């Protein structure tokens, strides 16, 4: 299940990562994975601890993550760091390589403490309590220990994943370490990129332990990077005209919600569509958009009757009226690329006949739900969607036979063939009204210009977040960042490619 996307780092679910490990260890000359992981982490820890002379605190849990931590402790001790090792579960549960790491530490004269020592000034805390194998919520003594660590005035380096963060979902299992740095092993995990993961892992780095080829051969998702924008659109020829760059149509904007459709239309225009038609359901369609008079405003049915559209989007501000449902039904019958967002998704969730028509479409269809909209489409609650965002996105793509982006922290793109990707551009300033409408417009613009569905979806999601990140870098937001500001920033980034 390898990706077709360029410049994309692999992202592995735990089951697939276990397969890579088992294949490696079953080979004729198995790689010493714990030794490699421990050395890579020790080298980073040495940089982070610096030469302050303060001791390093190492937290070693009862499994292989604890074994990695003990290898780190041995290296740091050899490099003349003062190291304090805490094993809250004692030393009786170690096995295999982890037990060997424990013996090495003890034979080197290292001590084991059962709990955090009296308050000290640490140069660095190394979190090796729990890794990707955590299957339960952390409560009681472990939850209390994590609370203590999070209260320490010292940087924290997490090994593989911050303890308590589910590696597949990014959910916090009861309690979780808030790390300043995370060194993850072999490949990225989705739980570090989506859900609560980004708020817990800090600066994220990968040590592939020499298994890059094995990872590439395994089923995996990918991390969307700004490489997806490279050569996204060909250079514009002097001998071209507005028709060269496609005609984009948007249907939405019921009474009191015309701003949503206009935001999407402005984004489509400024991201390159040659002509943009905004079809509004409002009773009195304005003659023009005073902020963007280049847009052509029509009644909704007027846009749906156009025969030269290159791509169509339905949903921003659409509402749930009978007319809205009728226009959506009409749009589903069209044989051109279609983006569905907002109220279009809610109508599909509410009316089985619309859902059936969606599944029967032959032309490209792209859905852009936020978690609540995804939950309605799947017939579940929002918490269930957020509990496993990758699984929810894949299920939507499979059941509706559409490309999907499940928006949120670490937006997840998924396709009916089982491919998936995670985007990490963007910031909390985007948690404001209208951002989804702008994404719809960006995506529509790329489709109208002939970008293929898979690249259009990933590029639009990455560009949307990167445009907001560029504004933050300029001191605009995150508080008070607006969707309209993101449009011009996205145009600037597109023209840099």
C-alpha positions as CSV (number, residue, x, y, z in Angstrom):
1,X,0.0,0.0,0.0
2,X,2.8,2.4,-0.8
3,X,2.0,6.0,-1.7
4,X,2.1,7.5,-5.2
5,X,2.9,10.9,-3.6
6,X,6.3,12.4,-4.0
7,X,8.5,13.7,-1.2
8,X,6.4,11.8,1.4
9,X,7.8,10.2,4.5
10,X,6.2,6.9,5.5
11,X,3.8,6.8,8.5
12,X,3.2,3.3,10.0
13,X,0.4,1.9,12.1
14,X,1.6,-0.2,15.0
15,X,0.5,-3.5,13.4
16,X,2.6,-2.7,10.3
17,X,5.5,-1.5,12.3
18,X,5.5,-4.8,14.2
19,X,5.6,-6.6,10.9
20,X,8.7,-4.6,9.9
21,X,10.4,-5.5,13.2
22,X,9.5,-9.2,13.0
23,X,10.8,-9.4,9.4
24,X,14.0,-7.7,10.4
25,X,14.6,-9.9,13.5
26,X,13.8,-13.1,11.6
27,X,16.5,-12.4,9.0
28,X,19.9,-14.2,8.8
29,X,21.7,-11.2,10.4
30,X,19.1,-9.4,12.5
31,X,19.8,-5.7,13.2
32,X,20.3,-4.9,16.9
33,X,17.3,-2.6,17.0
34,X,17.5,-1.7,20.7
35,X,21.2,-0.9,20.5
36,X,20.6,1.3,17.5
37,X,17.7,3.1,19.1
38,X,19.5,3.6,22.3
39,X,22.5,5.1,20.6
40,X,20.5,7.4,18.4
41,X,18.6,8.6,21.4
42,X,21.7,9.0,23.5
43,X,23.4,11.2,20.9
44,X,20.3,13.5,20.8
45,X,20.1,13.5,24.6
46,X,23.8,14.5,24.8
47,X,23.0,17.6,22.6
48,X,19.9,18.5,24.6
49,X,21.5,18.0,28.1
50,X,24.5,20.2,27.1
51,X,27.3,20.8,29.5
52,X,25.5,22.3,32.5
53,X,26.7,19.6,34.8
54,X,23.2,18.9,36.0
55,X,22.2,15.2,36.2
56,X,20.0,13.5,33.6
57,X,16.8,11.7,34.8
58,X,16.0,8.5,32.9
59,X,12.5,6.9,33.3
60,X,12.6,3.3,32.3
61,X,9.3,1.4,32.0
62,X,8.8,-2.4,32.1
63,X,9.0,-3.1,28.3
64,X,11.3,-2.5,25.3
65,X,10.8,1.3,25.6
66,X,12.4,1.0,29.1
67,X,15.2,-1.1,27.5
68,X,15.8,1.7,25.0
69,X,16.0,4.1,28.0
70,X,18.5,1.9,29.8
71,X,20.8,1.8,26.7
72,X,20.6,5.6,26.6
73,X,21.6,5.7,30.3
74,X,24.6,3.5,29.7
75,X,25.9,5.7,26.9
76,X,25.4,8.9,28.8
77,X,27.2,7.4,31.8
78,X,30.1,6.4,29.5
79,X,30.2,10.0,28.3
80,X,30.6,11.2,31.9
81,X,27.1,12.5,32.5
82,X,25.6,12.0,35.9
83,X,22.5,9.8,35.3
84,X,19.7,8.8,37.7
85,X,17.5,5.9,36.5
86,X,14.0,5.4,37.8
87,X,12.2,2.1,37.2
88,X,8.8,2.5,38.7
89,X,7.7,-1.1,38.0
90,X,10.9,-2.5,39.5
91,X,13.4,-4.7,37.6
92,X,11.5,-8.1,37.5
93,X,9.6,-7.6,34.3
94,X,12.4,-7.0,31.8
95,X,13.0,-9.7,29.2
96,X,15.1,-10.2,26.1
97,X,17.1,-7.2,24.9
98,X,15.6,-5.1,27.7
99,X,16.8,-7.5,30.3
100,X,20.3,-7.3,28.7
101,X,20.2,-3.5,28.8
102,X,19.3,-3.7,32.5
103,X,22.3,-6.0,33.3
104,X,24.6,-3.7,31.3
105,X,23.5,-0.8,33.4
106,X,23.9,-2.6,36.7
107,X,27.2,-4.1,35.7
108,X,28.5,-0.6,35.0
109,X,27.7,0.4,38.6
110,X,24.4,2.1,37.8
111,X,21.7,2.3,40.5
112,X,17.9,1.9,40.1
113,X,15.5,4.1,42.0
114,X,11.8,3.0,42.4
115,X,10.5,6.6,42.3
116,X,11.5,10.1,41.5
117,X,14.3,11.3,43.9
118,X,13.8,14.4,46.1
119,X,13.5,17.4,43.9
120,X,16.6,18.1,41.8
121,X,17.6,20.4,39.0
122,X,17.7,18.1,36.0
123,X,19.4,19.0,32.7
124,X,17.1,16.6,30.8
125,X,14.4,14.1,31.5
126,X,14.3,11.0,29.2
127,X,10.9,9.4,29.0
128,X,11.1,5.7,28.3
129,X,8.1,4.6,30.3
130,X,5.8,3.3,27.6
131,X,6.1,3.0,23.8
132,X,3.9,1.9,21.0
133,X,2.7,-1.2,22.8
134,X,0.6,0.6,25.4
135,X,-2.9,-1.0,25.5
136,X,-4.5,0.5,28.6
137,X,-5.2,3.8,30.2
138,X,-2.6,5.0,32.7
139,X,-4.0,5.6,36.1
140,X,-2.9,5.4,39.7
141,X,0.9,5.6,40.3
142,X,1.8,6.0,36.7
143,X,-0.7,8.8,36.2
144,X,0.8,10.5,39.3
145,X,4.3,10.0,38.1
146,X,3.5,11.5,34.7
147,X,1.9,14.5,36.5
148,X,5.1,14.9,38.5
149,X,7.3,14.8,35.3
150,X,5.1,17.3,33.5
151,X,5.5,19.7,36.4
152,X,9.3,19.5,36.4
153,X,11.3,22.5,35.2
154,X,13.4,20.6,32.7
155,X,13.2,19.6,29.0
156,X,11.8,16.2,28.3
157,X,12.9,13.8,25.5
158,X,10.4,11.1,24.8
159,X,11.6,7.9,23.2
160,X,9.4,6.7,20.3
161,X,6.2,8.2,21.6
162,X,5.4,10.3,24.7
163,X,4.2,7.8,27.3
164,X,0.5,7.7,27.4
165,X,-0.1,8.8,23.8
166,X,-1.6,6.1,21.6
167,X,0.8,5.6,18.7
168,X,-2.0,4.9,16.2
169,X,-4.6,7.5,17.1
170,X,-3.0,10.3,19.0
171,X,-5.4,9.9,21.9
172,X,-4.2,10.3,25.5
173,X,-4.6,7.0,27.4
174,X,-5.5,8.5,30.8
175,X,-2.4,10.6,31.2
176,X,0.5,11.5,29.0
177,X,3.9,13.0,29.0
178,X,4.2,16.4,27.5
179,X,7.6,16.2,25.8
180,X,9.7,19.0,24.4
181,X,11.4,16.6,21.9
182,X,10.4,13.1,20.6
183,X,12.7,10.8,18.8
184,X,10.6,8.2,17.2
185,X,12.1,5.0,15.9
186,X,12.0,3.3,12.4
187,X,9.2,5.5,11.0
188,X,6.6,8.1,11.9
189,X,3.4,7.0,13.7
190,X,0.0,8.7,13.0
191,X,-0.5,9.3,16.7
192,X,2.4,11.7,16.7
193,X,0.8,13.7,13.9
194,X,-2.9,13.9,14.6
195,X,-5.3,14.2,17.6
196,X,-3.6,15.1,20.8
197,X,-0.2,13.9,19.6
198,X,1.2,17.2,18.3
199,X,0.5,18.8,21.7
200,X,2.6,16.2,23.4
201,X,5.5,15.4,21.2
202,X,7.2,18.8,20.8
203,X,10.0,18.8,18.2
204,X,9.7,15.5,16.3
205,X,12.6,13.6,14.8
206,X,12.9,10.1,13.2
207,X,15.7,7.6,13.6
208,X,15.0,4.9,11.0
209,X,17.6,2.5,12.5
210,X,18.8,1.5,9.1
211,X,15.4,0.0,8.2
212,X,14.3,2.4,5.5
213,X,14.0,-0.3,2.8
214,X,11.9,-2.5,5.0
215,X,9.6,0.4,5.9
216,X,9.2,1.3,2.2
217,X,8.1,-2.2,1.4
218,X,5.5,-2.4,4.2
219,X,1.9,-1.1,4.0
220,X,2.0,2.5,5.2
221,X,0.5,6.0,5.0
222,X,2.6,9.0,4.2
223,X,3.3,12.4,5.7
224,X,2.3,15.2,3.3
225,X,5.1,17.7,3.0
226,X,5.5,21.0,1.0
227,X,7.1,18.9,-1.7
228,X,3.6,18.2,-2.9
229,X,3.5,21.8,-4.1
230,X,6.6,21.4,-6.3
231,X,5.6,21.5,-10.0
232,X,2.0,21.4,-8.9
233,X,1.0,23.8,-11.7
234,X,3.0,24.2,-15.0
235,X,4.4,27.6,-15.8
236,X,1.8,29.8,-17.4
237,X,2.2,30.4,-21.1
238,X,2.2,33.8,-22.6
239,X,-0.2,32.5,-25.2
240,X,-3.1,31.6,-22.9
241,X,-6.4,33.0,-21.8
242,X,-8.9,32.6,-18.9
243,X,-10.4,29.5,-20.4
244,X,-7.0,27.8,-20.2
245,X,-7.2,27.8,-16.5
246,X,-10.6,26.3,-16.1
247,X,-14.1,27.5,-15.0
248,X,-15.0,26.8,-11.4
249,X,-18.5,26.8,-10.0
250,X,-19.7,27.0,-6.4
251,X,-23.2,26.4,-5.1
252,X,-24.1,27.5,-1.6
253,X,-24.7,30.8,0.2
254,X,-28.3,30.5,1.5
255,X,-29.9,33.5,3.3
256,X,-27.5,34.7,6.1
257,X,-24.7,32.4,4.9
258,X,-23.6,34.0,1.6
259,X,-20.2,34.8,3.2
260,X,-19.2,31.1,3.1
261,X,-19.8,30.7,-0.6
262,X,-18.0,34.0,-1.3
263,X,-15.0,33.0,0.7
264,X,-14.8,29.8,-1.3
265,X,-15.2,31.6,-4.5
266,X,-12.5,34.2,-3.7
267,X,-10.1,31.4,-2.7
268,X,-10.8,29.6,-6.0
269,X,-10.1,32.8,-8.0
270,X,-6.9,33.8,-6.2
271,X,-5.6,30.2,-6.4
272,X,-5.7,30.3,-10.2
273,X,-9.1,29.3,-11.6
274,X,-9.6,31.3,-14.8
275,X,-13.3,32.0,-14.2
276,X,-15.3,31.6,-11.0
277,X,-19.1,31.5,-10.7
278,X,-20.7,31.7,-7.3
279,X,-24.3,30.3,-7.3
280,X,-26.2,31.6,-4.3
281,X,-29.4,30.3,-2.7
282,X,-30.1,33.6,-1.0
283,X,-33.4,35.3,-2.0
284,X,-31.7,38.4,-3.3
285,X,-28.4,37.5,-5.1
286,X,-26.2,40.6,-5.1
287,X,-25.0,42.0,-8.4
288,X,-21.4,41.7,-7.4
289,X,-19.0,40.9,-4.6
290,X,-17.7,44.4,-3.7
291,X,-14.4,42.9,-2.3
292,X,-13.9,40.7,-5.4
293,X,-15.9,42.1,-8.4
294,X,-14.2,39.6,-10.7
295,X,-16.5,36.9,-9.4
296,X,-19.6,36.2,-11.4
297,X,-22.6,35.9,-9.0
298,X,-25.7,34.0,-10.1
299,X,-28.7,32.2,-8.6
300,X,-27.7,28.6,-7.7
301,X,-29.6,27.0,-10.6
302,X,-27.9,29.4,-13.0
303,X,-24.5,28.0,-12.1
304,X,-25.7,24.4,-12.3
305,X,-27.0,25.0,-15.8
306,X,-23.6,26.1,-17.1
307,X,-22.1,23.6,-19.5
308,X,-18.5,24.7,-19.6
309,X,-17.6,24.2,-15.9
310,X,-14.3,22.4,-15.3
311,X,-15.1,21.6,-11.6
312,X,-17.9,22.2,-9.1
313,X,-18.1,22.7,-5.3
314,X,-21.3,22.4,-3.4
315,X,-21.9,23.1,0.3
316,X,-20.5,26.3,1.8
317,X,-23.5,28.0,3.4
318,X,-25.9,25.7,1.4
319,X,-28.4,25.2,4.3
320,X,-30.8,22.3,4.6
321,X,-33.8,23.5,2.7
322,X,-35.6,21.5,0.0
323,X,-34.0,23.7,-2.6
324,X,-30.6,22.9,-1.2
325,X,-31.3,19.2,-1.4
326,X,-32.6,19.5,-5.0
327,X,-29.5,21.4,-6.1
328,X,-27.2,18.9,-4.5
329,X,-29.1,16.1,-6.2
330,X,-28.6,17.9,-9.5
331,X,-24.9,18.4,-8.8
332,X,-24.4,14.7,-8.1
333,X,-25.6,13.9,-11.6
334,X,-22.9,16.0,-13.3
335,X,-19.9,14.3,-14.8
336,X,-17.2,16.7,-13.6
337,X,-15.0,16.8,-10.5
338,X,-17.1,17.6,-7.5
339,X,-16.1,18.9,-4.1
340,X,-18.6,18.4,-1.3
341,X,-18.4,20.3,2.0
342,X,-20.4,21.6,5.0
343,X,-24.2,21.3,4.4
344,X,-23.8,19.2,1.4
345,X,-22.3,16.5,3.6
346,X,-25.1,16.9,6.2
347,X,-27.7,16.5,3.5
348,X,-26.0,13.3,2.2
349,X,-26.0,12.0,5.8
350,X,-29.7,12.8,6.2
351,X,-31.0,11.4,2.9
352,X,-30.1,7.8,1.9
353,X,-31.1,8.5,-1.8
354,X,-28.4,11.2,-2.0
355,X,-25.9,8.9,-0.4
356,X,-26.7,6.2,-3.0
357,X,-26.3,8.7,-5.8
358,X,-23.0,9.8,-4.4
359,X,-21.7,6.2,-4.4
360,X,-22.7,5.8,-8.0
361,X,-20.8,8.8,-9.4
362,X,-18.1,8.0,-11.9
363,X,-16.4,11.4,-11.9
364,X,-14.0,12.4,-9.2
365,X,-15.7,13.3,-5.9
366,X,-13.8,14.8,-2.9
367,X,-15.3,15.2,0.6
368,X,-14.0,17.7,3.2
369,X,-15.7,16.9,6.5
370,X,-14.8,18.1,9.9
371,X,-15.2,15.5,12.7
372,X,-18.9,16.2,13.4
373,X,-19.8,16.0,9.7
374,X,-17.8,12.8,9.4
375,X,-19.7,11.3,12.4
376,X,-23.0,12.1,10.7
377,X,-21.9,10.4,7.5
378,X,-20.7,7.3,9.4
379,X,-23.8,7.2,11.8
380,X,-21.7,7.5,14.9
381,X,-20.7,10.3,17.4
382,X,-17.9,12.7,17.1
383,X,-15.9,11.1,19.9
384,X,-15.7,7.9,18.0
385,X,-14.4,9.7,14.9
386,X,-11.7,11.5,17.0
387,X,-10.8,8.3,18.8
388,X,-9.3,6.9,15.6
389,X,-9.1,9.6,12.9
390,X,-7.2,7.4,10.4
391,X,-9.7,4.6,10.7
392,X,-12.6,7.0,10.3
393,X,-11.2,8.7,7.2
394,X,-10.5,5.3,5.6
395,X,-13.9,4.0,6.4
396,X,-15.5,7.1,4.9
397,X,-13.5,6.8,1.7
398,X,-14.3,3.1,1.4
399,X,-18.0,3.3,2.2
400,X,-18.7,6.4,0.0
401,X,-16.2,5.5,-2.7
402,X,-14.7,9.1,-2.6
403,X,-11.5,10.8,-1.7
404,X,-11.8,12.3,1.8
405,X,-10.0,14.7,4.0
406,X,-11.0,14.5,7.7
407,X,-10.1,18.0,8.8
408,X,-8.6,18.8,12.2
409,X,-5.3,18.7,14.0
410,X,-3.3,16.5,11.6
411,X,-5.9,16.3,8.8
412,X,-6.1,12.8,7.3
413,X,-6.6,12.3,3.6
414,X,-7.9,8.9,2.5
415,X,-8.9,7.2,-0.7
416,X,-11.1,4.2,-1.5
417,X,-8.0,2.1,-2.5
418,X,-6.8,2.2,1.1
419,X,-4.1,4.8,0.7
420,X,-3.9,7.5,3.4
421,X,-1.8,10.5,4.3
422,X,-1.5,12.9,7.2
423,X,-0.9,16.7,6.9
424,X,0.8,18.7,9.6
425,X,0.9,22.2,8.2
426,X,-1.4,24.6,10.0
427,X,-1.8,26.0,13.4
428,X,-4.5,26.8,16.1
429,X,-5.3,30.2,14.5
430,X,-7.2,28.2,11.9
431,X,-9.9,27.3,14.5
432,X,-12.2,30.0,13.3
433,X,-15.2,30.3,11.0
434,X,-14.7,30.2,7.2
435,X,-11.4,28.2,7.1
436,X,-13.1,25.2,5.7
437,X,-14.7,27.3,3.0
438,X,-11.3,28.6,2.0
439,X,-10.0,25.0,1.7
440,X,-12.9,24.1,-0.5
441,X,-12.0,27.0,-2.8
442,X,-8.4,26.1,-3.0
443,X,-9.2,22.5,-3.8
444,X,-11.8,23.6,-6.4
445,X,-9.2,25.9,-8.1
446,X,-6.7,23.1,-8.4
447,X,-9.2,20.7,-9.9
448,X,-10.4,23.4,-12.3
449,X,-6.9,23.8,-13.6
450,X,-6.6,20.1,-14.3
451,X,-4.6,18.9,-11.3
452,X,-5.5,15.2,-10.7
453,X,-7.7,14.3,-7.7
454,X,-5.0,12.8,-5.5
455,X,-2.5,15.5,-5.9
456,X,-5.1,18.2,-5.7
457,X,-6.4,17.0,-2.4
458,X,-3.0,16.7,-0.7
459,X,-1.7,19.9,-2.2
460,X,-4.8,21.9,-1.2
461,X,-4.7,20.6,2.4
462,X,-0.9,21.3,2.7
463,X,-1.2,24.7,1.1
464,X,-4.1,25.7,3.3
465,X,-2.2,25.1,6.4
466,X,1.1,26.4,5.1
467,X,-0.6,29.7,4.2
468,X,-1.8,30.1,7.8
469,X,1.7,29.2,9.1
470,X,3.2,31.9,6.9
471,X,0.9,34.5,8.4
472,X,1.9,33.4,12.0
473,X,5.5,33.8,11.0
474,X,4.7,37.3,10.0
475,X,3.1,38.0,13.4
476,X,-0.5,37.8,12.1
477,X,-2.3,35.5,14.6
478,X,-2.9,33.0,15.9
479,X,-5.4,35.0,17.9
480,X,-7.7,36.8,15.5
481,X,-6.4,35.1,12.3
482,X,-9.2,35.1,9.7
483,X,-10.0,32.8,6.8
484,X,-9.9,35.7,4.4
485,X,-6.3,36.5,5.2
486,X,-5.3,32.9,4.4
487,X,-6.4,33.3,0.8
488,X,-3.8,35.9,-0.2
489,X,-1.1,34.0,1.7
490,X,-2.0,30.8,-0.2
491,X,-1.7,32.7,-3.5
492,X,1.8,33.9,-2.5
493,X,3.0,30.4,-1.8
494,X,1.5,29.0,-5.0
495,X,3.5,31.6,-7.0
496,X,6.7,30.7,-5.3
497,X,6.7,27.3,-6.9
